[in-house]
Amino acid sequence: MKAVLRPDSLAVSTLPKAGDASSMSQYCKRFAIKLLPFLVLVVLWQAVAYTQPTYVFPSLGIIFRKIAALGVDGVLWSATLSTIQSVLIAALISLIAGTLIGFSLAKYETFTAPLLNFAQTVPYVVWALMSLIWFGLTKTSVVFTIVVAAFPLVSFNVAAGLKNVDPLLLGMAQSVRANRFMVLRHIVLPSLTPYLVSAGRSMLGMCWKICVLAELFAGGASGGGVGYNLYAAWEFSRPSEVFAWTVWLVFLMMVSDRLFIVPLELFATRWKKA
């Protein structure tokens, strides 16, 4: 006996499911919530720009046109490439050195903590000047200044994570006679992951900020990065260009966070979705 398909059953099967509509609505709501702060910032920026002369506070339209002009000239891309290179090298060194020193801080706090506190207490401007004395007007001085400013953040976070490792898990590992590598791989590193993600986000933001300062002192000899071009724009009284480089720097910081920190955070917290 053959089954008979009714027209109304076909119509019903092509309709979107209620769950799909609900998921789309929730996605749109989350997207609107994330977009709202930027809309508020744009409105406030334009409102202030409307009440001020262009040379004091330019509008976003003028700033974006200046960024486009810098891109056409090519200086935007060369400066960005130089700054990204310095930030990536310094961030990698800071992450490795900061993690190793963090283990030392957790075990030998009495000796290591004063040294880290000294590195953090000295103003970053002083480190930038000292790096120029030691390394001259080179990219090495820029990288050194960034590393000195950034690695203590990683060290303190790693030490805090090590102190908060569950002692019950360590006791269980000892009871089954797990070696040090197994303890590090299956207990210590998973416990450190949230602290490393938090340290990475703070450290990366610090790297961008200090890189601009170091490039400002090192000048064009360091590669002519964003910091140098920002200072040159201020020195030659080009306020719209100063704002353009500033907005571009913020954009680079946000992109780097999305490309490196957010994927790492999703990978570290993947167990929550299991």
Phi, psi and chi 1 to 4 in degrees:
 res  aa     phi    psi   chi1   chi2   chi3   chi4
   1 MET       -  127.0 -176.2  174.6 -179.7      -
   2 LYS   -83.8  141.8  -64.2 -177.2  178.2 -179.9
   3 ALA   -77.6  142.2      -      -      -      -
   4 VAL  -106.7  124.1  178.7      -      -      -
   5 LEU   -91.0  125.6  -66.3  176.9      -      -
   6 ARG   -91.0  146.6  -65.6 -176.3  -60.1  174.0
   7 PRO   -57.8  -36.3  -22.7   32.1      -      -
   8 ASP   -68.2  -28.4   56.6  -14.8      -      -
   9 SER   -69.5  -35.4   64.0      -      -      -
  10 LEU   -65.8  -39.9  -66.3  174.9      -      -
  11 ALA   -65.0  -39.8      -      -      -      -
  12 VAL   -68.3  -37.3  171.0      -      -      -
  13 SER   -68.5  -22.8   63.1      -      -      -
  14 THR   -88.3   -7.8   58.2      -      -      -
  15 LEU   -74.4  144.6  -67.7  175.9      -      -
  16 PRO   -66.3  145.1   23.8  -33.3      -      -
  17 LYS   -71.3  152.8  -63.2  179.9 -179.6  179.7
  18 ALA   -65.4  -33.4      -      -      -      -
  19 GLY   -65.4  -37.2      -      -      -      -
  20 ASP   -64.0  -43.6  -64.7  -20.6      -      -
  21 ALA   -63.5  -39.2      -      -      -      -
  22 SER   -66.5  -40.3  176.5      -      -      -
  23 SER   -64.9  -40.7  -60.5      -      -      -
  24 MET   -64.9  -39.2  179.9   59.7   68.4      -
  25 SER   -64.7  -40.8  175.9      -      -      -
  26 GLN   -67.3  -38.3  -67.9  178.2   -1.0      -
  27 TYR   -63.2  -44.8  174.4   79.6      -      -
  28 CYS   -62.9  -37.3  -66.5      -      -      -
  29 LYS   -66.5  -44.2 -175.9  177.8 -180.0 -179.7
  30 ARG   -64.4  -39.6  -69.7 -164.9  -61.3  -93.1
  31 PHE   -64.6  -40.5 -179.4   77.2      -      -
  32 ALA   -66.5  -37.0      -      -      -      -
  33 ILE   -65.7  -40.2  -67.3  174.8      -      -
  34 LYS   -69.6  -31.0  -68.1 -179.7 -179.9  179.6
  35 LEU   -81.6  -23.1 -168.8   62.6      -      -
  36 LEU   -58.8  -45.4 -177.9   60.1      -      -
  37 PRO   -59.7  -36.9  -23.0   33.8      -      -
  38 PHE   -68.2  -37.3  -64.2   98.3      -      -
  39 LEU   -65.0  -41.6  -67.0  176.9      -      -
  40 VAL   -63.0  -41.7  172.7      -      -      -
  41 LEU   -63.5  -41.7 -179.9   60.7      -      -
  42 VAL   -62.9  -44.2  168.2      -      -      -
  43 VAL   -62.8  -45.7  171.7      -      -      -
  44 LEU   -64.6  -41.5  -69.1  176.4      -      -
  45 TRP   -60.4  -48.4 -171.4  -65.6      -      -
  46 GLN   -65.8  -34.5  -67.4  -62.2   97.3      -
  47 ALA   -65.5  -42.7      -      -      -      -
  48 VAL   -67.8  -41.7  175.0      -      -      -
  49 ALA   -62.8  -30.7      -      -      -      -
  50 TYR   -68.4  -28.2 -178.3   77.4      -      -
  51 THR   -94.6   -4.9   61.5      -      -      -
  52 GLN  -121.7  153.4  -60.8  -64.7  -34.5      -
  53 PRO   -64.1  158.0  -18.3   30.1      -      -
  54 THR   -61.6  -35.7  -57.3      -      -      -
  55 TYR   -75.9   -9.8   61.7   86.3      -      -
  56 VAL   -98.6  -47.5  174.5      -      -      -
  57 PHE  -148.6   90.4 -158.5   91.4      -      -
  58 PRO   -71.6  156.6   25.8  -33.6      -      -
  59 SER   -75.5  166.7   65.1      -      -      -
  60 LEU   -65.9  -31.7  -71.1  174.8      -      -
  61 GLY   -61.4  -44.3      -      -      -      -
  62 ILE   -64.7  -40.4  -64.1  175.0      -      -
  63 ILE   -64.9  -45.7  -67.7  173.6      -      -
  64 PHE   -67.2  -33.8  -70.6  139.8      -      -
  65 ARG   -67.1  -36.6  -74.8 -165.1  -65.9  -89.5
  66 LYS   -67.8  -39.8  176.4   58.7   68.9  173.6
  67 ILE   -61.3  -42.4  -67.2  175.4      -      -
  68 ALA   -63.0  -40.0      -      -      -      -
  69 ALA   -64.9  -40.3      -      -      -      -
  70 LEU   -64.4  -35.7  -67.5  171.7      -      -
  71 GLY   -67.0  -39.0      -      -      -      -
  72 VAL   -65.5  -39.4  172.2      -      -      -
  73 ASP   -67.4  -24.0  -68.3  -20.4      -      -
  74 GLY    94.6  -15.2      -      -      -      -
  75 VAL   -67.7  -29.8   64.2      -      -      -
  76 LEU   -62.3  -43.7 -178.9   70.9      -      -
  77 TRP   -75.5  -38.8  -49.0  117.9      -      -
  78 SER   -66.4  -41.6   60.2      -      -      -
  79 ALA   -66.8  -41.5      -      -      -      -
  80 THR   -63.6  -43.0  -59.2      -      -      -
  81 LEU   -62.2  -41.5 -177.1   61.3      -      -
  82 SER   -64.8  -43.5  177.2      -      -      -
  83 THR   -68.0  -41.8  -60.3      -      -      -
  84 ILE   -61.4  -40.4  -71.7  176.9      -      -
  85 GLN   -60.7  -46.2 -176.1 -178.6   18.9      -
  86 SER   -64.2  -42.5  -60.6      -      -      -
  87 VAL   -65.7  -45.0  168.8      -      -      -
  88 LEU   -64.8  -44.0  -71.4 -179.3      -      -
  89 ILE   -63.0  -46.6  -65.7  173.5      -      -
  90 ALA   -66.7  -38.3      -      -      -      -
  91 ALA   -65.7  -40.9      -      -      -      -
  92 LEU   -65.2  -44.6 -177.6   60.6      -      -
  93 ILE   -63.9  -42.2  -63.9  174.7      -      -
  94 SER   -64.4  -38.7  -61.9      -      -      -
  95 LEU   -67.3  -44.4 -175.3   61.2      -      -
  96 ILE   -69.7  -51.1  -63.5  174.2      -      -
  97 ALA   -64.9  -41.6      -      -      -      -
  98 GLY   -63.7  -36.9      -      -      -      -
  99 THR   -67.4  -45.2  -58.5      -      -      -
 100 LEU   -63.9  -43.3  -64.4  176.4      -      -
 101 ILE   -69.2  -29.7  -64.0  174.4      -      -
 102 GLY   -63.1  -39.0      -      -      -      -
 103 PHE   -63.1  -40.7  -84.0   86.1      -      -
 104 SER   -66.1  -37.4  176.4      -      -      -
 105 LEU   -65.0  -38.8  176.6   62.6      -      -
 106 ALA   -67.4  -30.5      -      -      -      -
 107 LYS   -95.8  -36.2 -168.5  171.3 -176.6  179.1
 108 TYR  -124.7   62.0  -52.5  105.6      -      -
 109 GLU   -63.7  -37.4 -176.4  175.9    2.7      -
 110 THR   -60.8  -35.5  -56.0      -      -      -
 111 PHE   -88.2  -40.5  174.6   78.7      -      -
 112 THR   -82.5  -36.9  -49.1      -      -      -
 113 ALA   -58.4  -45.7      -      -      -      -
 114 PRO   -60.8  -35.2  -24.5   35.4      -      -
 115 LEU   -67.0  -41.7  -61.5  177.9      -      -
 116 LEU   -67.8  -39.2  -72.1  176.6      -      -
 117 ASN   -64.3  -36.1  -71.1  -31.9      -      -
 118 PHE   -64.1  -44.4  170.9   78.9      -      -
 119 ALA   -62.4  -35.4      -      -      -      -
 120 GLN   -79.5  -29.7  -80.8 -165.1  -39.2      -
 121 THR   -72.9  -38.0  -56.8      -      -      -
 122 VAL   -62.7  126.8  176.6      -      -      -
 123 PRO   -58.6  146.1  -23.5   33.4      -      -
 124 TYR   -64.2  -29.1  -56.9  135.2      -      -
 125 VAL   -62.6  -39.3  175.5      -      -      -
 126 VAL   -65.2  -42.4  176.0      -      -      -
 127 TRP   -61.8  -38.7  -76.3  120.8      -      -
 128 ALA   -63.5  -42.1      -      -      -      -
 129 LEU   -68.0  -41.8  -65.9  174.5      -      -
 130 MET   -65.0  -37.0  -63.8  -57.3  -65.3      -
 131 SER   -64.7  -32.3   66.1      -      -      -
 132 LEU   -67.3  -35.8  -66.3  179.3      -      -
 133 ILE   -68.2  -40.2  -63.7  174.4      -      -
 134 TRP   -80.9  -38.7  -65.1  -28.2      -      -
 135 PHE  -116.7   -6.1  -54.2  105.9      -      -
 136 GLY    75.4 -169.8      -      -      -      -
 137 LEU   -82.1   72.1  -59.9  175.1      -      -
 138 THR  -132.5  169.3   61.3      -      -      -
 139 LYS   -67.5  -26.3 -172.4  175.9  -71.2  -69.3
 140 THR   -59.9  -38.9  -56.1      -      -      -
 141 SER   -65.0  -36.1   65.9      -      -      -
 142 VAL   -65.6  -48.5  176.0      -      -      -
 143 VAL   -62.8  -41.3  173.3      -      -      -
 144 PHE   -61.7  -44.7  174.1   80.7      -      -
 145 THR   -61.5  -41.8  -55.4      -      -      -
 146 ILE   -64.8  -45.1  -59.8  172.6      -      -
 147 VAL   -62.2  -45.0  170.5      -      -      -
 148 VAL   -60.8  -34.7  171.9      -      -      -
 149 ALA   -79.8  -29.5      -      -      -      -
 150 ALA   -97.1  -35.0      -      -      -      -
 151 PHE   -66.6  -29.9   86.7   88.7      -      -
 152 PRO   -60.7  -31.2  -26.0   36.6      -      -
 153 LEU   -59.8  -43.4  -66.4  174.0      -      -
 154 VAL   -67.7  -42.0 -179.5      -      -      -
 155 SER   -62.2  -46.4  -62.2      -      -      -
 156 PHE   -66.3  -37.1  -77.7  116.9      -      -
 157 ASN   -68.5  -41.5  -84.6  -88.4      -      -
 158 VAL   -64.3  -43.1  169.2      -      -      -
 159 ALA   -62.3  -40.3      -      -      -      -
 160 ALA   -64.5  -38.8      -      -      -      -
 161 GLY   -65.9  -39.3      -      -      -      -
 162 LEU   -65.9  -35.1  -69.7  173.0      -      -
 163 LYS   -71.8  -19.1  -68.7  179.5 -179.7  179.1
 164 ASN  -104.4   12.9  -74.2  -72.6      -      -
 165 VAL   -65.9  134.7  174.9      -      -      -
 166 ASP   -62.2  117.5 -167.3  -14.4      -      -
 167 PRO   -65.6  -24.8   21.8  -32.0      -      -
 168 LEU   -65.8  -38.5  -65.0  178.3      -      -
 169 LEU   -66.0  -39.5  -65.5  177.0      -      -
 170 LEU   -64.9  -38.3  -63.9  176.6      -      -
 171 GLY   -64.6  -39.9      -      -      -      -
 172 MET   -64.3  -38.5  -68.5  174.6   59.7      -
 173 ALA   -63.9  -39.0      -      -      -      -
 174 GLN   -67.7  -35.2  -68.8  178.4   -5.3      -
 175 SER   -66.7  -30.0   65.4      -      -      -
 176 VAL   -97.0    7.8  -62.4      -      -      -
 177 ARG    60.3   44.5  -62.0 -178.3  179.9  179.5
 178 ALA   -74.2  139.5      -      -      -      -
 179 ASN   -77.5  175.7   56.4   40.6      -      -
 180 ARG   -64.1  -38.2  -68.7 -175.2  177.9 -178.5
 181 PHE   -63.9  -40.6  176.5   77.7      -      -
 182 MET   -65.7  -40.5  -65.6  176.4   61.4      -
 183 VAL   -64.4  -42.8  173.2      -      -      -
 184 LEU   -65.4  -42.2  179.6   66.7      -      -
 185 ARG   -72.2  -41.0  167.7   69.4  176.3   81.6
 186 HIS  -104.8  -14.2  -62.1  -73.5      -      -
 187 ILE  -122.6  -54.6  -62.8  177.7      -      -
 188 VAL   -68.8  -53.0  176.3      -      -      -
 189 LEU   -62.5  -44.2  -70.5 -177.5      -      -
 190 PRO   -60.2  -34.8  -26.4   36.0      -      -
 191 SER   -70.7  -29.3  -59.5      -      -      -
 192 LEU   -81.1  -18.5  -79.4  179.5      -      -
 193 THR   -53.8  -49.7  -59.3      -      -      -
 194 PRO   -60.0  -36.4  -20.0   32.3      -      -
 195 TYR   -70.2  -37.2  -64.7   88.9      -      -
 196 LEU   -68.0  -37.4  -74.5  174.2      -      -
 197 VAL   -64.8  -45.2  171.5      -      -      -
 198 SER   -63.8  -42.6  176.4      -      -      -
 199 ALA   -65.6  -38.4      -      -      -      -
 200 GLY   -62.9  -41.3      -      -      -      -
 201 ARG   -65.5  -46.2  174.4  170.5  -80.6  115.7
 202 SER   -66.5  -39.9  -59.2      -      -      -
 203 MET   -66.4  -40.1 -179.5  -94.9  -64.1      -
 204 LEU   -67.0  -41.6 -169.1   58.8      -      -
 205 GLY   -62.6  -39.5      -      -      -      -
 206 MET   -63.7  -39.5  177.4   69.3   71.7      -
 207 CYS   -59.8  -44.0  -72.6      -      -      -
 208 TRP   -63.3  -44.3  -76.7  106.9      -      -
 209 LYS   -66.2  -47.4  -62.3  173.2 -174.8  177.4
 210 ILE   -69.8  -30.1  -59.1  -57.9      -      -
 211 CYS   -61.9  -41.3 -175.8      -      -      -
 212 VAL   -62.0  -43.4  172.5      -      -      -
 213 LEU   -63.4  -45.4  174.2   67.0      -      -
 214 ALA   -66.3  -39.9      -      -      -      -
 215 GLU   -66.1  -32.4  -71.6  176.5  -18.5      -
 216 LEU   -62.1  -42.2 -174.2  150.8      -      -
 217 PHE   -76.3  -38.5  -79.8   95.8      -      -
 218 ALA   -75.1  -24.0      -      -      -      -
 219 GLY    75.9 -164.6      -      -      -      -
 220 GLY   -66.7  -20.2      -      -      -      -
 221 ALA   -65.5  -20.4      -      -      -      -
 222 SER   -83.5    1.0   63.9      -      -      -
 223 GLY   120.8   -3.3      -      -      -      -
 224 GLY    63.3   52.4      -      -      -      -
 225 GLY   -77.9 -168.2      -      -      -      -
 226 VAL   -62.4  -41.5  173.8      -      -      -
 227 GLY   -62.0  -42.4      -      -      -      -
 228 TYR   -64.4  -45.3  165.8   72.9      -      -
 229 ASN   -67.2  -32.5  -76.0  -82.9      -      -
 230 LEU   -65.1  -43.9 -164.8  153.5      -      -
 231 TYR   -65.7  -40.8  173.5   73.9      -      -
 232 ALA   -62.5  -38.6      -      -      -      -
 233 ALA   -64.5  -39.3      -      -      -      -
 234 TRP   -69.1  -40.5  172.6   82.9      -      -
 235 GLU   -64.2  -35.2 -172.6  176.3   17.9      -
 236 PHE   -97.7   19.1  -68.8  101.5      -      -
 237 SER    55.5   55.8  -59.4      -      -      -
 238 ARG  -120.1   79.1  -62.3 -166.8  -67.1  -98.0
 239 PRO   -62.2  -37.7   20.8  -32.3      -      -
 240 SER   -62.8  -34.6   59.8      -      -      -
 241 GLU   -71.3  -35.1 -169.9  171.4  -29.8      -
 242 VAL   -60.5  -47.0  172.2      -      -      -
 243 PHE   -65.7  -35.4  -79.5   92.1      -      -
 244 ALA   -63.4  -46.6      -      -      -      -
 245 TRP   -65.3  -34.7  -75.4  111.8      -      -
 246 THR   -66.3  -47.3  -56.8      -      -      -
 247 VAL   -62.6  -40.1  171.6      -      -      -
 248 TRP   -64.7  -37.2 -178.7 -112.0      -      -
 249 LEU   -64.3  -43.4  178.0   65.9      -      -
 250 VAL   -61.0  -41.1  173.0      -      -      -
 251 PHE   -61.3  -43.1  171.9   75.3      -      -
 252 LEU   -63.7  -39.3  -68.4  176.5      -      -
 253 MET   -63.6  -42.1  -67.0  174.7   64.3      -
 254 MET   -67.3  -40.3  -65.1  174.7   62.6      -
 255 VAL   -65.2  -42.5  169.3      -      -      -
 256 SER   -63.5  -36.6   65.0      -      -      -
 257 ASP   -64.9  -41.1 -176.2   81.4      -      -
 258 ARG   -69.9  -34.3  -72.5  -68.9  176.1 -179.9
 259 LEU   -80.5  -30.8  -72.2  178.7      -      -
 260 PHE  -115.1  -51.1  -62.7  103.0      -      -
 261 ILE   -76.7  -46.5  -56.2  -58.2      -      -
 262 VAL   -61.0  -47.4  172.3      -      -      -
 263 PRO   -60.5  -38.0  -24.9   35.6      -      -
 264 LEU   -64.3  -39.8  178.8   61.8      -      -
 265 GLU   -66.2  -40.9 -172.7  174.4   12.2      -
 266 LEU   -64.7  -39.6  -67.5  175.2      -      -
 267 PHE   -66.7  -39.1  177.0   77.3      -      -
 268 ALA   -70.6  -29.0      -      -      -      -
 269 THR  -107.9   21.3   57.8      -      -      -
 270 ARG   -65.2  -23.8   64.7 -168.2 -174.7  -80.3
 271 TRP   -67.4  -22.0   57.5  -89.0      -      -
 272 LYS   -70.2  -24.7  -67.6 -177.1  178.5 -179.6
 273 LYS   -92.3   -3.0  -59.6 -179.4 -179.3  178.6
 274 ALA   -74.9      -      -      -      -      -
